[in-house]
Amino acid sequence: MTAALGAPALTLEANDAAALTQALADAQQGEGARLVFTSAHKTPAGLAPVLERAGAERLVSHAAADGSHWVLDPGDDPSALVRELREAGYVLIDRGRVNLEPPITPEVAIQDLRERLRAALDPAAGLAAVEG
């Protein structure tokens, strides 16, 4: 590896190496609100549709770790961002403490579930007359 990359600029051992690893892990979490996405896009070219969006300069992509971190500004609409990135093939995997609109209203989701259960459990609609 040294032949390919050259001599290391710094070598850390034991506690120093552990401290650096912890500092890097803590830095990834950051102080601000962020959303983390994943996708099948493994090259920078896969980010092209996302880079056209305002605020893209706050996107940090870790291809090797299979994640893209979007650091939010107070003016960002995180729900719109999630929808736009979903259309570009990205899946939200961590929203931290960011509040998002549900992708479908709970009432609609529950009504759909009720209809599927009714069709599965009472296909002849024999109980339909006793429902209010």
C-alpha positions as CSV (number, residue, x, y, z in Angstrom):
1,M,0.0,0.0,0.0
2,T,2.9,2.4,0.8
3,A,4.1,1.9,-2.8
4,A,0.7,3.1,-4.2
5,L,0.0,5.8,-1.7
6,G,3.3,6.9,-0.4
7,A,4.6,7.1,3.2
8,P,2.0,8.0,5.8
9,A,2.1,11.7,6.9
10,L,1.2,10.6,10.5
11,T,1.0,7.4,12.4
12,L,-1.1,7.0,15.5
13,E,-1.0,4.2,18.0
14,A,-3.3,3.0,20.8
15,N,-5.2,5.8,22.7
16,D,-4.3,8.4,20.1
17,A,-5.8,6.3,17.3
18,A,-8.9,5.6,19.4
19,A,-9.3,9.3,20.2
20,L,-9.1,10.2,16.5
21,T,-11.6,7.6,15.5
22,Q,-14.0,8.9,18.2
23,A,-13.5,12.5,17.1
24,L,-14.3,11.5,13.5
25,A,-17.4,9.6,14.5
26,D,-18.6,12.6,16.6
27,A,-17.9,15.0,13.8
28,Q,-20.1,13.0,11.5
29,Q,-23.1,13.7,13.7
30,G,-22.5,17.4,13.8
31,E,-24.4,20.0,15.7
32,G,-27.0,21.0,13.1
33,A,-30.0,19.2,11.7
34,R,-29.3,16.7,8.9
35,L,-30.8,14.0,6.8
36,V,-29.0,10.9,5.7
37,F,-29.8,9.2,2.4
38,T,-28.6,6.1,0.7
39,S,-28.9,4.9,-2.9
40,A,-27.5,2.6,-5.5
41,H,-25.6,5.5,-7.0
42,K,-21.9,4.7,-6.2
43,T,-20.3,7.4,-8.3
44,P,-20.3,11.2,-8.3
45,A,-22.3,11.1,-11.5
46,G,-25.2,9.6,-9.6
47,L,-25.4,12.8,-7.6
48,A,-25.9,15.0,-10.7
49,P,-29.7,15.4,-10.4
50,V,-29.3,16.3,-6.7
51,L,-26.6,18.9,-7.3
52,E,-28.9,21.1,-9.2
53,R,-31.0,21.8,-6.1
54,A,-30.4,24.9,-4.0
55,G,-28.4,24.1,-0.9
56,A,-26.5,21.2,-2.6
57,E,-23.2,22.7,-1.3
58,R,-24.2,21.3,2.1
59,L,-24.4,17.7,0.8
60,V,-21.6,15.4,2.0
61,S,-21.4,12.2,0.1
62,H,-19.6,9.1,1.4
63,A,-19.7,6.6,-1.5
64,A,-17.7,4.0,0.4
65,A,-20.0,4.3,3.4
66,D,-23.1,4.3,1.1
67,G,-24.5,7.5,2.5
68,S,-25.1,11.1,1.7
69,H,-25.6,13.6,4.5
70,W,-27.6,16.8,3.8
71,V,-26.9,19.4,6.4
72,L,-30.1,21.5,6.7
73,D,-30.4,25.3,6.8
74,P,-33.2,26.9,8.8
75,G,-34.9,27.9,5.5
76,D,-34.9,24.4,4.1
77,D,-38.1,22.4,3.6
78,P,-36.9,18.9,4.7
79,S,-40.1,17.2,3.6
80,A,-39.7,18.6,0.0
81,L,-36.0,17.6,0.0
82,V,-36.9,14.0,1.0
83,R,-39.5,13.9,-1.8
84,E,-37.1,15.3,-4.4
85,L,-34.3,13.0,-3.5
86,R,-36.7,10.0,-3.4
87,E,-37.5,10.8,-7.0
88,A,-33.8,10.9,-7.8
89,G,-33.4,7.4,-6.3
90,Y,-32.3,8.2,-2.8
91,V,-33.9,6.7,0.3
92,L,-33.9,8.4,3.7
93,I,-32.2,6.3,6.3
94,D,-31.8,8.8,9.2
95,R,-33.7,11.9,9.9
96,G,-32.2,12.6,13.4
97,R,-34.3,15.1,15.1
98,V,-35.8,16.6,11.9
99,N,-39.6,16.7,11.7
100,L,-41.1,15.5,8.4
101,E,-44.5,15.4,6.9
102,P,-45.8,11.9,6.7
103,P,-45.6,10.7,3.0
104,I,-49.2,9.7,3.3
105,T,-51.8,11.0,5.7
106,P,-52.4,8.5,8.5
107,E,-56.2,8.5,7.8
108,V,-55.7,7.5,4.2
109,A,-53.2,4.8,5.2
110,I,-55.6,3.4,7.8
111,Q,-58.5,3.4,5.5
112,D,-56.5,1.5,2.9
113,L,-55.5,-1.0,5.6
114,R,-59.1,-1.4,6.7
115,E,-60.3,-2.1,3.1
116,R,-57.6,-4.7,2.6
117,L,-58.4,-6.4,5.9
118,R,-62.1,-6.3,5.1
119,A,-61.6,-7.9,1.7
120,A,-59.3,-10.6,3.1
121,L,-61.4,-11.5,6.2
122,D,-64.9,-11.0,4.7
123,P,-64.7,-11.4,0.9
124,A,-68.5,-12.0,0.6
125,A,-69.2,-8.7,2.5
126,G,-71.4,-10.6,4.9
127,L,-70.6,-8.2,7.7
128,A,-71.1,-5.0,5.7
129,A,-74.8,-4.8,6.9
130,V,-73.7,-4.6,10.6
131,E,-71.2,-1.8,10.1
132,G,-72.3,1.7,11.0
